[in-house]
Amino acid sequence: QLCHRVVDSLCGREPPHRGDYSATWSLQEWLQLLDSLTALFRLAVVNNISDEVVLSQLSDVSSSQAEVVLSVLRAREEEIRCALLDRTNSISSATLQDFDWQLKLALSSDKISSLHTPLLSLSLDVRENGALRPVTLEMNRDELGMLISSLESANKVVLQLK
């Protein structure tokens, strides 16, 4: 029952109430138990941890309790995954609809007579709350490198969540 309530809490529903378990655990033990179960469920789903690894993480509890935690985890794994993805997606409501790019060569500026600097002009069509909003960026080589590394890092995080 407790494990299901912890998963409910992870999924944005009502968390378990301490009053229901106050005779069993002190406040500090209760908070530590909730944090541990929540972290275990999150990590097990995000990292796709095997049953053996989950059971090894639960080595300090009885085998029957560990089996209960594992059965709740496996029964509600997809629900936890969806809740974690929804939480990540809710960070921003904007989505990229389309993009276009152009490579330009800046030959001079008002301050320097000879530049010869390549510039990337990136046009993004972003849909936010149903409205399409154009965003245009102009970047030099270093800024483009930083953008690419940021996007690669974000892609790694997204792949880990799948």
Disulfide bonds with the S-S distance in Angstrom:
none
